């Protein structure tokens, strides 16, 4: 025990420990200030505009381009009908709905066939299950639209989604426009926390990144692509755990533009248990590690200067997660052996309260900005206090353990289909 106490005292007085401690304390405050500031700039310039400017901004070109609503599916018999019904209610003059079934073993095809027989939906049926990336790739040659709206098979699109997305493609440089996914299953506490996360972290960060010049990732659940841009970069890569992050980086490396459209709403399902959430976020962490390994070299090319803030933010967030896990572990060990840890206290001290207050302020700004699209979100704002207390620890742990796997190792056997949401 005396030997362990000596080692703990030594470690907590090293320069490395103090550097980690300072980074651990200051980075959340710095990042929150940057995110909030730039997202408010985006909101004031792009969302808070007059009716006349909005009518001009969202005016459809003449003639409106043909859009293919592509819904990749694998074992989605429980929710595919609701997704199709919502897609059929989309208000847009020229679009088709195509379901690509990736060798489902349940009743997915049987649920789709009545729509096919009525002529309202087309079905591309694969006999071999190869994953979401290959399902998207195989369906693209069968589509009639020059714009492809990809929707998850358990997501219900808002009727005005195409009228919000399509005007962006009037700019020839736009390759993709990612929408605004909203959580529809709000029964469990965990799903309510994710509702706050998508509002105050995902939505806020996408607004901020648009001001920076590049977006880290489109939302796989709802994104519109220019088909020719997908062909330009060689389609989706099935070797990547997160094909949406990889595609986002590849498009922007080729100097295509990606935009965020908060008015393009889709209602999605999120994991409601810790086990399913762990599986989902593990895949995300591995995928980000793979993307950094494949595309991190853009930091050495000045022509990709506008991408640097996104890359640095991703790297710093991973490093902060490592600091969180390592420092917390050291503090727990210190308390267990009766040593008061340097920088730690069981009751939040002044700087701990600064971090928590900054986090809550960030979450509040996200709720204020997104309440324009989801009025009911204010009733769930109370669970925001659980985000820094519980959710940070879980997400940091997943990032710490699994991002290095994607960066340094081969891709583990993680399904590319989102069966974790079931």
TORKOL-4160 file (C-alpha; in steps of 0.2 Angstrom, whole numbers, padded with zeros to 4 digits, m for minus):
422
<pt num="1" X="0000" Y="0000" Z="0000"/>
<pt num="2" X="0014" Y="0012" Z="0004"/>
<pt num="3" X="0022" Y="0009" Z="m0013"/>
<pt num="4" X="0005" Y="0013" Z="m0021"/>
<pt num="5" X="0003" Y="0029" Z="m0011"/>
<pt num="6" X="0021" Y="0034" Z="m0016"/>
<pt num="7" X="0017" Y="0031" Z="m0035"/>
<pt num="8" X="0001" Y="0040" Z="m0034"/>
<pt num="9" X="0009" Y="0055" Z="m0026"/>
<pt num="10" X="0023" Y="0055" Z="m0039"/>
<pt num="11" X="0011" Y="0053" Z="m0054"/>
<pt num="12" X="0000" Y="0068" Z="m0048"/>
<pt num="13" X="0015" Y="0080" Z="m0047"/>
<pt num="14" X="0023" Y="0076" Z="m0064"/>
<pt num="15" X="0022" Y="0089" Z="m0078"/>
<pt num="16" X="0012" Y="0077" Z="m0089"/>
<pt num="17" X="m0002" Y="0076" Z="m0076"/>
<pt num="18" X="m0003" Y="0095" Z="m0074"/>
<pt num="19" X="m0004" Y="0097" Z="m0093"/>
<pt num="20" X="m0018" Y="0084" Z="m0093"/>
<pt num="21" X="m0027" Y="0092" Z="m0079"/>
<pt num="22" X="m0026" Y="0110" Z="m0087"/>
<pt num="23" X="m0032" Y="0103" Z="m0103"/>
<pt num="24" X="m0046" Y="0093" Z="m0094"/>
<pt num="25" X="m0052" Y="0109" Z="m0086"/>
<pt num="26" X="m0051" Y="0122" Z="m0100"/>
<pt num="27" X="m0055" Y="0112" Z="m0116"/>
<pt num="28" X="m0074" Y="0110" Z="m0112"/>
<pt num="29" X="m0076" Y="0128" Z="m0108"/>
<pt num="30" X="m0066" Y="0134" Z="m0123"/>
<pt num="31" X="m0076" Y="0122" Z="m0135"/>
<pt num="32" X="m0093" Y="0127" Z="m0128"/>
<pt num="33" X="m0089" Y="0145" Z="m0130"/>
<pt num="34" X="m0083" Y="0142" Z="m0148"/>
<pt num="35" X="m0098" Y="0131" Z="m0152"/>
<pt num="36" X="m0111" Y="0143" Z="m0145"/>
<pt num="37" X="m0103" Y="0159" Z="m0153"/>
<pt num="38" X="m0102" Y="0152" Z="m0171"/>
<pt num="39" X="m0119" Y="0143" Z="m0170"/>
<pt num="40" X="m0127" Y="0159" Z="m0165"/>
<pt num="41" X="m0119" Y="0167" Z="m0180"/>
<pt num="42" X="m0126" Y="0154" Z="m0191"/>
<pt num="43" X="m0143" Y="0155" Z="m0184"/>
<pt num="44" X="m0143" Y="0174" Z="m0186"/>
<pt num="45" X="m0137" Y="0174" Z="m0204"/>
<pt num="46" X="m0146" Y="0158" Z="m0210"/>
<pt num="47" X="m0162" Y="0155" Z="m0199"/>
<pt num="48" X="m0167" Y="0171" Z="m0192"/>
<pt num="49" X="m0172" Y="0179" Z="m0209"/>
<pt num="50" X="m0187" Y="0188" Z="m0215"/>
<pt num="51" X="m0202" Y="0180" Z="m0224"/>
<pt num="52" X="m0197" Y="0188" Z="m0241"/>
<pt num="53" X="m0179" Y="0182" Z="m0239"/>
<pt num="54" X="m0185" Y="0165" Z="m0234"/>
<pt num="55" X="m0196" Y="0164" Z="m0249"/>
<pt num="56" X="m0182" Y="0168" Z="m0260"/>
<pt num="57" X="m0170" Y="0156" Z="m0251"/>
<pt num="58" X="m0182" Y="0141" Z="m0252"/>
<pt num="59" X="m0189" Y="0144" Z="m0270"/>
<pt num="60" X="m0188" Y="0128" Z="m0280"/>
<pt num="61" X="m0179" Y="0129" Z="m0297"/>
<pt num="62" X="m0189" Y="0128" Z="m0313"/>
<pt num="63" X="m0192" Y="0114" Z="m0318"/>
<pt num="64" X="m0189" Y="0106" Z="m0301"/>
<pt num="65" X="m0176" Y="0092" Z="m0301"/>
<pt num="66" X="m0181" Y="0074" Z="m0300"/>
<pt num="67" X="m0178" Y="0067" Z="m0283"/>
<pt num="68" X="m0176" Y="0048" Z="m0278"/>
<pt num="69" X="m0181" Y="0045" Z="m0260"/>
<pt num="70" X="m0170" Y="0030" Z="m0256"/>
<pt num="71" X="m0173" Y="0019" Z="m0241"/>
<pt num="72" X="m0161" Y="0005" Z="m0237"/>
<pt num="73" X="m0168" Y="m0008" Z="m0226"/>
<pt num="74" X="m0163" Y="m0024" Z="m0217"/>
<pt num="75" X="m0175" Y="m0033" Z="m0206"/>
<pt num="76" X="m0186" Y="m0018" Z="m0204"/>
<pt num="77" X="m0203" Y="m0026" Z="m0204"/>
<pt num="78" X="m0209" Y="m0017" Z="m0188"/>
<pt num="79" X="m0206" Y="0001" Z="m0194"/>
<pt num="80" X="m0205" Y="0001" Z="m0213"/>
<pt num="81" X="m0223" Y="0004" Z="m0216"/>
<pt num="82" X="m0223" Y="0020" Z="m0206"/>
<pt num="83" X="m0208" Y="0026" Z="m0215"/>
<pt num="84" X="m0216" Y="0023" Z="m0232"/>
<pt num="85" X="m0232" Y="0032" Z="m0227"/>
<pt num="86" X="m0223" Y="0047" Z="m0221"/>
<pt num="87" X="m0212" Y="0047" Z="m0237"/>
<pt num="88" X="m0228" Y="0046" Z="m0248"/>
<pt num="89" X="m0235" Y="0062" Z="m0239"/>
<pt num="90" X="m0219" Y="0072" Z="m0245"/>
<pt num="91" X="m0225" Y="0088" Z="m0253"/>
<pt num="92" X="m0214" Y="0089" Z="m0269"/>
<pt num="93" X="m0219" Y="0089" Z="m0287"/>
<pt num="94" X="m0206" Y="0076" Z="m0294"/>
<pt num="95" X="m0200" Y="0062" Z="m0283"/>
<pt num="96" X="m0200" Y="0043" Z="m0282"/>
<pt num="97" X="m0198" Y="0031" Z="m0268"/>
<pt num="98" X="m0186" Y="0016" Z="m0269"/>
<pt num="99" X="m0183" Y="0003" Z="m0256"/>
<pt num="100" X="m0167" Y="m0007" Z="m0257"/>
<pt num="101" X="m0169" Y="m0023" Z="m0247"/>
<pt num="102" X="m0152" Y="m0030" Z="m0242"/>
<pt num="103" X="m0157" Y="m0049" Z="m0240"/>
<pt num="104" X="m0169" Y="m0046" Z="m0225"/>
<pt num="105" X="m0174" Y="m0063" Z="m0216"/>
<pt num="106" X="m0190" Y="m0056" Z="m0208"/>
<pt num="107" X="m0206" Y="m0049" Z="m0216"/>
<pt num="108" X="m0198" Y="m0033" Z="m0223"/>
<pt num="109" X="m0202" Y="m0037" Z="m0241"/>
<pt num="110" X="m0219" Y="m0043" Z="m0237"/>
<pt num="111" X="m0223" Y="m0026" Z="m0229"/>
<pt num="112" X="m0216" Y="m0017" Z="m0244"/>
<pt num="113" X="m0225" Y="m0027" Z="m0258"/>
<pt num="114" X="m0242" Y="m0019" Z="m0256"/>
<pt num="115" X="m0235" Y="m0002" Z="m0260"/>
<pt num="116" X="m0225" Y="m0010" Z="m0275"/>
<pt num="117" X="m0241" Y="m0017" Z="m0282"/>
<pt num="118" X="m0250" Y="0000" Z="m0280"/>
<pt num="119" X="m0236" Y="0008" Z="m0290"/>
<pt num="120" X="m0231" Y="0020" Z="m0277"/>
<pt num="121" X="m0215" Y="0012" Z="m0272"/>
<pt num="122" X="m0201" Y="0003" Z="m0281"/>
<pt num="123" X="m0191" Y="m0011" Z="m0273"/>
<pt num="124" X="m0173" Y="m0016" Z="m0277"/>
<pt num="125" X="m0171" Y="m0033" Z="m0269"/>
<pt num="126" X="m0154" Y="m0041" Z="m0265"/>
<pt num="127" X="m0152" Y="m0059" Z="m0261"/>
<pt num="128" X="m0136" Y="m0057" Z="m0251"/>
<pt num="129" X="m0134" Y="m0046" Z="m0236"/>
<pt num="130" X="m0119" Y="m0035" Z="m0239"/>
<pt num="131" X="m0122" Y="m0020" Z="m0227"/>
<pt num="132" X="m0129" Y="m0003" Z="m0229"/>
<pt num="133" X="m0114" Y="0005" Z="m0240"/>
<pt num="134" X="m0116" Y="m0009" Z="m0253"/>
<pt num="135" X="m0135" Y="m0008" Z="m0253"/>
<pt num="136" X="m0134" Y="0011" Z="m0257"/>
<pt num="137" X="m0121" Y="0008" Z="m0270"/>
<pt num="138" X="m0131" Y="m0006" Z="m0279"/>
<pt num="139" X="m0147" Y="0004" Z="m0279"/>
<pt num="140" X="m0140" Y="0020" Z="m0286"/>
<pt num="141" X="m0139" Y="0014" Z="m0304"/>
<pt num="142" X="m0158" Y="0010" Z="m0303"/>
<pt num="143" X="m0163" Y="0028" Z="m0298"/>
<pt num="144" X="m0171" Y="0041" Z="m0309"/>
<pt num="145" X="m0167" Y="0056" Z="m0298"/>
<pt num="146" X="m0152" Y="0067" Z="m0300"/>
<pt num="147" X="m0154" Y="0071" Z="m0281"/>
<pt num="148" X="m0155" Y="0056" Z="m0269"/>
<pt num="149" X="m0163" Y="0058" Z="m0252"/>
<pt num="150" X="m0157" Y="0044" Z="m0241"/>
<pt num="151" X="m0168" Y="0040" Z="m0226"/>
<pt num="152" X="m0166" Y="0026" Z="m0213"/>
<pt num="153" X="m0180" Y="0013" Z="m0213"/>
<pt num="154" X="m0186" Y="0018" Z="m0196"/>
<pt num="155" X="m0187" Y="0037" Z="m0199"/>
<pt num="156" X="m0202" Y="0047" Z="m0204"/>
<pt num="157" X="m0199" Y="0062" Z="m0215"/>
<pt num="158" X="m0208" Y="0078" Z="m0213"/>
<pt num="159" X="m0219" Y="0083" Z="m0228"/>
<pt num="160" X="m0209" Y="0098" Z="m0232"/>
<pt num="161" X="m0192" Y="0090" Z="m0231"/>
<pt num="162" X="m0188" Y="0091" Z="m0250"/>
<pt num="163" X="m0194" Y="0109" Z="m0251"/>
<pt num="164" X="m0181" Y="0113" Z="m0238"/>
<pt num="165" X="m0167" Y="0102" Z="m0245"/>
<pt num="166" X="m0168" Y="0104" Z="m0264"/>
<pt num="167" X="m0165" Y="0123" Z="m0266"/>
<pt num="168" X="m0148" Y="0121" Z="m0259"/>
<pt num="169" X="m0143" Y="0111" Z="m0275"/>
<pt num="170" X="m0146" Y="0126" Z="m0286"/>
<pt num="171" X="m0127" Y="0129" Z="m0281"/>
<pt num="172" X="m0117" Y="0118" Z="m0293"/>
<pt num="173" X="m0104" Y="0115" Z="m0279"/>
<pt num="174" X="m0116" Y="0107" Z="m0267"/>
<pt num="175" X="m0114" Y="0088" Z="m0265"/>
<pt num="176" X="m0125" Y="0085" Z="m0250"/>
<pt num="177" X="m0136" Y="0093" Z="m0238"/>
<pt num="178" X="m0139" Y="0085" Z="m0221"/>
<pt num="179" X="m0155" Y="0087" Z="m0212"/>
<pt num="180" X="m0161" Y="0089" Z="m0194"/>
<pt num="181" X="m0165" Y="0072" Z="m0186"/>
<pt num="182" X="m0177" Y="0073" Z="m0171"/>
<pt num="183" X="m0180" Y="0059" Z="m0158"/>
<pt num="184" X="m0197" Y="0052" Z="m0159"/>
<pt num="185" X="m0196" Y="0038" Z="m0146"/>
<pt num="186" X="m0196" Y="0048" Z="m0129"/>
<pt num="187" X="m0201" Y="0035" Z="m0117"/>
<pt num="188" X="m0185" Y="0031" Z="m0108"/>
<pt num="189" X="m0174" Y="0043" Z="m0098"/>
<pt num="190" X="m0160" Y="0038" Z="m0110"/>
<pt num="191" X="m0169" Y="0042" Z="m0125"/>
<pt num="192" X="m0174" Y="0059" Z="m0118"/>
<pt num="193" X="m0155" Y="0063" Z="m0114"/>
<pt num="194" X="m0151" Y="0058" Z="m0133"/>
<pt num="195" X="m0165" Y="0071" Z="m0138"/>
<pt num="196" X="m0155" Y="0084" Z="m0128"/>
<pt num="197" X="m0139" Y="0078" Z="m0136"/>
<pt num="198" X="m0145" Y="0079" Z="m0154"/>
<pt num="199" X="m0152" Y="0097" Z="m0150"/>
<pt num="200" X="m0138" Y="0104" Z="m0140"/>
<pt num="201" X="m0123" Y="0095" Z="m0147"/>
<pt num="202" X="m0126" Y="0088" Z="m0164"/>
<pt num="203" X="m0137" Y="0102" Z="m0170"/>
<pt num="204" X="m0126" Y="0115" Z="m0162"/>
<pt num="205" X="m0110" Y="0108" Z="m0169"/>
<pt num="206" X="m0117" Y="0107" Z="m0187"/>
<pt num="207" X="m0121" Y="0125" Z="m0186"/>
<pt num="208" X="m0104" Y="0129" Z="m0180"/>
<pt num="209" X="m0095" Y="0119" Z="m0193"/>
<pt num="210" X="m0105" Y="0127" Z="m0207"/>
<pt num="211" X="m0097" Y="0144" Z="m0201"/>
<pt num="212" X="m0080" Y="0135" Z="m0200"/>
<pt num="213" X="m0082" Y="0130" Z="m0218"/>
<pt num="214" X="m0083" Y="0111" Z="m0217"/>
<pt num="215" X="m0095" Y="0098" Z="m0209"/>
<pt num="216" X="m0088" Y="0083" Z="m0200"/>
<pt num="217" X="m0102" Y="0071" Z="m0205"/>
<pt num="218" X="m0119" Y="0071" Z="m0213"/>
<pt num="219" X="m0132" Y="0063" Z="m0204"/>
<pt num="220" X="m0134" Y="0045" Z="m0210"/>
<pt num="221" X="m0153" Y="0045" Z="m0205"/>
<pt num="222" X="m0157" Y="0060" Z="m0217"/>
<pt num="223" X="m0146" Y="0067" Z="m0230"/>
<pt num="224" X="m0148" Y="0072" Z="m0248"/>
<pt num="225" X="m0134" Y="0069" Z="m0261"/>
<pt num="226" X="m0131" Y="0075" Z="m0278"/>
<pt num="227" X="m0129" Y="0058" Z="m0287"/>
<pt num="228" X="m0115" Y="0064" Z="m0299"/>
<pt num="229" X="m0105" Y="0069" Z="m0283"/>
<pt num="230" X="m0106" Y="0051" Z="m0276"/>
<pt num="231" X="m0100" Y="0044" Z="m0293"/>
<pt num="232" X="m0086" Y="0057" Z="m0293"/>
<pt num="233" X="m0079" Y="0050" Z="m0277"/>
<pt num="234" X="m0081" Y="0032" Z="m0280"/>
<pt num="235" X="m0097" Y="0028" Z="m0270"/>
<pt num="236" X="m0098" Y="0022" Z="m0252"/>
<pt num="237" X="m0084" Y="0012" Z="m0245"/>
<pt num="238" X="m0091" Y="m0004" Z="m0237"/>
<pt num="239" X="m0075" Y="m0007" Z="m0227"/>
<pt num="240" X="m0079" Y="0008" Z="m0216"/>
<pt num="241" X="m0089" Y="0006" Z="m0200"/>
<pt num="242" X="m0097" Y="0023" Z="m0203"/>
<pt num="243" X="m0100" Y="0026" Z="m0221"/>
<pt num="244" X="m0108" Y="0043" Z="m0219"/>
<pt num="245" X="m0093" Y="0051" Z="m0210"/>
<pt num="246" X="m0081" Y="0044" Z="m0223"/>
<pt num="247" X="m0092" Y="0050" Z="m0237"/>
<pt num="248" X="m0092" Y="0067" Z="m0230"/>
<pt num="249" X="m0073" Y="0069" Z="m0229"/>
<pt num="250" X="m0071" Y="0062" Z="m0246"/>
<pt num="251" X="m0083" Y="0074" Z="m0254"/>
<pt num="252" X="m0076" Y="0089" Z="m0245"/>
<pt num="253" X="m0058" Y="0083" Z="m0250"/>
<pt num="254" X="m0063" Y="0085" Z="m0268"/>
<pt num="255" X="m0070" Y="0102" Z="m0264"/>
<pt num="256" X="m0088" Y="0098" Z="m0265"/>
<pt num="257" X="m0099" Y="0108" Z="m0252"/>
<pt num="258" X="m0109" Y="0100" Z="m0239"/>
<pt num="259" X="m0123" Y="0110" Z="m0230"/>
<pt num="260" X="m0134" Y="0109" Z="m0215"/>
<pt num="261" X="m0153" Y="0112" Z="m0216"/>
<pt num="262" X="m0162" Y="0113" Z="m0199"/>
<pt num="263" X="m0179" Y="0114" Z="m0208"/>
<pt num="264" X="m0177" Y="0097" Z="m0216"/>
<pt num="265" X="m0185" Y="0087" Z="m0201"/>
<pt num="266" X="m0185" Y="0068" Z="m0199"/>
<pt num="267" X="m0192" Y="0059" Z="m0184"/>
<pt num="268" X="m0180" Y="0044" Z="m0179"/>
<pt num="269" X="m0179" Y="0030" Z="m0167"/>
<pt num="270" X="m0164" Y="0030" Z="m0154"/>
<pt num="271" X="m0158" Y="0016" Z="m0143"/>
<pt num="272" X="m0167" Y="0015" Z="m0127"/>
<pt num="273" X="m0155" Y="0004" Z="m0117"/>
<pt num="274" X="m0137" Y="0006" Z="m0112"/>
<pt num="275" X="m0132" Y="m0010" Z="m0121"/>
<pt num="276" X="m0139" Y="m0004" Z="m0137"/>
<pt num="277" X="m0133" Y="0013" Z="m0135"/>
<pt num="278" X="m0115" Y="0006" Z="m0131"/>
<pt num="279" X="m0116" Y="m0004" Z="m0148"/>
<pt num="280" X="m0121" Y="0011" Z="m0158"/>
<pt num="281" X="m0108" Y="0023" Z="m0151"/>
<pt num="282" X="m0094" Y="0010" Z="m0152"/>
<pt num="283" X="m0097" Y="0009" Z="m0170"/>
<pt num="284" X="m0097" Y="0028" Z="m0172"/>
<pt num="285" X="m0080" Y="0029" Z="m0162"/>
<pt num="286" X="m0072" Y="0015" Z="m0173"/>
<pt num="287" X="m0078" Y="0024" Z="m0188"/>
<pt num="288" X="m0071" Y="0041" Z="m0183"/>
<pt num="289" X="m0054" Y="0032" Z="m0179"/>
<pt num="290" X="m0054" Y="0024" Z="m0197"/>
<pt num="291" X="m0058" Y="0041" Z="m0205"/>
<pt num="292" X="m0044" Y="0050" Z="m0195"/>
<pt num="293" X="m0032" Y="0037" Z="m0201"/>
<pt num="294" X="m0037" Y="0038" Z="m0219"/>
<pt num="295" X="m0040" Y="0056" Z="m0221"/>
<pt num="296" X="m0029" Y="0064" Z="m0207"/>
<pt num="297" X="m0016" Y="0069" Z="m0219"/>
<pt num="298" X="m0026" Y="0084" Z="m0225"/>
<pt num="299" X="m0018" Y="0093" Z="m0210"/>
<pt num="300" X="m0002" Y="0093" Z="m0220"/>
<pt num="301" X="m0010" Y="0101" Z="m0236"/>
<pt num="302" X="m0014" Y="0119" Z="m0236"/>
<pt num="303" X="m0027" Y="0118" Z="m0249"/>
<pt num="304" X="m0038" Y="0109" Z="m0236"/>
<pt num="305" X="m0036" Y="0123" Z="m0224"/>
<pt num="306" X="m0055" Y="0125" Z="m0221"/>
<pt num="307" X="m0055" Y="0107" Z="m0215"/>
<pt num="308" X="m0042" Y="0110" Z="m0201"/>
<pt num="309" X="m0054" Y="0116" Z="m0188"/>
<pt num="310" X="m0065" Y="0101" Z="m0190"/>
<pt num="311" X="m0050" Y="0089" Z="m0189"/>
<pt num="312" X="m0042" Y="0098" Z="m0174"/>
<pt num="313" X="m0059" Y="0098" Z="m0165"/>
<pt num="314" X="m0061" Y="0079" Z="m0168"/>
<pt num="315" X="m0043" Y="0076" Z="m0162"/>
<pt num="316" X="m0045" Y="0087" Z="m0146"/>
<pt num="317" X="m0061" Y="0079" Z="m0142"/>
<pt num="318" X="m0053" Y="0062" Z="m0142"/>
<pt num="319" X="m0039" Y="0068" Z="m0132"/>
<pt num="320" X="m0051" Y="0076" Z="m0119"/>
<pt num="321" X="m0060" Y="0059" Z="m0118"/>
<pt num="322" X="m0043" Y="0051" Z="m0114"/>
<pt num="323" X="m0039" Y="0064" Z="m0101"/>
<pt num="324" X="m0056" Y="0061" Z="m0093"/>
<pt num="325" X="m0054" Y="0043" Z="m0091"/>
<pt num="326" X="m0036" Y="0043" Z="m0085"/>
<pt num="327" X="m0038" Y="0057" Z="m0073"/>
<pt num="328" X="m0055" Y="0050" Z="m0066"/>
<pt num="329" X="m0047" Y="0033" Z="m0064"/>
<pt num="330" X="m0032" Y="0041" Z="m0055"/>
<pt num="331" X="m0044" Y="0050" Z="m0043"/>
<pt num="332" X="m0054" Y="0035" Z="m0039"/>
<pt num="333" X="m0038" Y="0025" Z="m0035"/>
<pt num="334" X="m0032" Y="0040" Z="m0024"/>
<pt num="335" X="m0048" Y="0041" Z="m0014"/>
<pt num="336" X="m0048" Y="0022" Z="m0012"/>
<pt num="337" X="m0031" Y="0022" Z="m0004"/>
<pt num="338" X="m0034" Y="0038" Z="0007"/>
<pt num="339" X="m0024" Y="0050" Z="m0004"/>
<pt num="340" X="m0032" Y="0067" Z="m0008"/>
<pt num="341" X="m0029" Y="0068" Z="m0027"/>
<pt num="342" X="m0022" Y="0084" Z="m0034"/>
<pt num="343" X="m0036" Y="0094" Z="m0043"/>
<pt num="344" X="m0050" Y="0083" Z="m0037"/>
<pt num="345" X="m0063" Y="0085" Z="m0024"/>
<pt num="346" X="m0079" Y="0074" Z="m0021"/>
<pt num="347" X="m0089" Y="0090" Z="m0020"/>
<pt num="348" X="m0088" Y="0101" Z="m0036"/>
<pt num="349" X="m0076" Y="0115" Z="m0033"/>
<pt num="350" X="m0076" Y="0132" Z="m0042"/>
<pt num="351" X="m0069" Y="0126" Z="m0058"/>
<pt num="352" X="m0080" Y="0111" Z="m0058"/>
<pt num="353" X="m0095" Y="0122" Z="m0057"/>
<pt num="354" X="m0088" Y="0133" Z="m0071"/>
<pt num="355" X="m0087" Y="0118" Z="m0082"/>
<pt num="356" X="m0104" Y="0112" Z="m0077"/>
<pt num="357" X="m0112" Y="0129" Z="m0079"/>
<pt num="358" X="m0104" Y="0131" Z="m0096"/>
<pt num="359" X="m0111" Y="0114" Z="m0102"/>
<pt num="360" X="m0128" Y="0118" Z="m0096"/>
<pt num="361" X="m0127" Y="0135" Z="m0105"/>
<pt num="362" X="m0123" Y="0127" Z="m0121"/>
<pt num="363" X="m0137" Y="0114" Z="m0119"/>
<pt num="364" X="m0149" Y="0129" Z="m0116"/>
<pt num="365" X="m0143" Y="0138" Z="m0131"/>
<pt num="366" X="m0146" Y="0122" Z="m0142"/>
<pt num="367" X="m0164" Y="0121" Z="m0135"/>
<pt num="368" X="m0168" Y="0139" Z="m0139"/>
<pt num="369" X="m0161" Y="0137" Z="m0157"/>
<pt num="370" X="m0170" Y="0121" Z="m0160"/>
<pt num="371" X="m0187" Y="0125" Z="m0152"/>
<pt num="372" X="m0192" Y="0133" Z="m0168"/>
<pt num="373" X="m0193" Y="0116" Z="m0176"/>
<pt num="374" X="m0198" Y="0105" Z="m0161"/>
<pt num="375" X="m0209" Y="0115" Z="m0149"/>
<pt num="376" X="m0210" Y="0101" Z="m0137"/>
<pt num="377" X="m0192" Y="0100" Z="m0133"/>
<pt num="378" X="m0193" Y="0113" Z="m0119"/>
<pt num="379" X="m0203" Y="0100" Z="m0109"/>
<pt num="380" X="m0187" Y="0089" Z="m0109"/>
<pt num="381" X="m0175" Y="0103" Z="m0105"/>
<pt num="382" X="m0174" Y="0097" Z="m0087"/>
<pt num="383" X="m0165" Y="0081" Z="m0091"/>
<pt num="384" X="m0150" Y="0092" Z="m0098"/>
<pt num="385" X="m0143" Y="0092" Z="m0080"/>
<pt num="386" X="m0139" Y="0073" Z="m0082"/>
<pt num="387" X="m0129" Y="0076" Z="m0098"/>
<pt num="388" X="m0113" Y="0082" Z="m0090"/>
<pt num="389" X="m0115" Y="0071" Z="m0074"/>
<pt num="390" X="m0118" Y="0054" Z="m0083"/>
<pt num="391" X="m0118" Y="0055" Z="m0102"/>
<pt num="392" X="m0100" Y="0063" Z="m0103"/>
<pt num="393" X="m0093" Y="0049" Z="m0093"/>
<pt num="394" X="m0101" Y="0036" Z="m0105"/>
<pt num="395" X="m0097" Y="0044" Z="m0121"/>
<pt num="396" X="m0079" Y="0048" Z="m0115"/>
<pt num="397" X="m0076" Y="0030" Z="m0110"/>
<pt num="398" X="m0082" Y="0023" Z="m0127"/>
<pt num="399" X="m0072" Y="0036" Z="m0137"/>
<pt num="400" X="m0056" Y="0031" Z="m0126"/>
<pt num="401" X="m0057" Y="0013" Z="m0129"/>
<pt num="402" X="m0064" Y="0011" Z="m0147"/>
<pt num="403" X="m0057" Y="0026" Z="m0157"/>
<pt num="404" X="m0039" Y="0019" Z="m0156"/>
<pt num="405" X="m0046" Y="0002" Z="m0162"/>
<pt num="406" X="m0052" Y="0011" Z="m0178"/>
<pt num="407" X="m0036" Y="0021" Z="m0180"/>
<pt num="408" X="m0023" Y="0008" Z="m0177"/>
<pt num="409" X="m0031" Y="m0009" Z="m0180"/>
<pt num="410" X="m0042" Y="m0018" Z="m0192"/>
<pt num="411" X="m0061" Y="m0015" Z="m0192"/>
<pt num="412" X="m0069" Y="m0026" Z="m0179"/>
<pt num="413" X="m0084" Y="m0036" Z="m0183"/>
<pt num="414" X="m0097" Y="m0023" Z="m0180"/>
<pt num="415" X="m0113" Y="m0023" Z="m0191"/>
<pt num="416" X="m0115" Y="m0009" Z="m0203"/>
<pt num="417" X="m0134" Y="m0010" Z="m0201"/>
<pt num="418" X="m0141" Y="m0001" Z="m0187"/>
<pt num="419" X="m0149" Y="m0016" Z="m0178"/>
<pt num="420" X="m0144" Y="m0008" Z="m0162"/>
<pt num="421" X="m0159" Y="0004" Z="m0163"/>
<pt num="422" X="m0171" Y="m0011" Z="m0161"/>
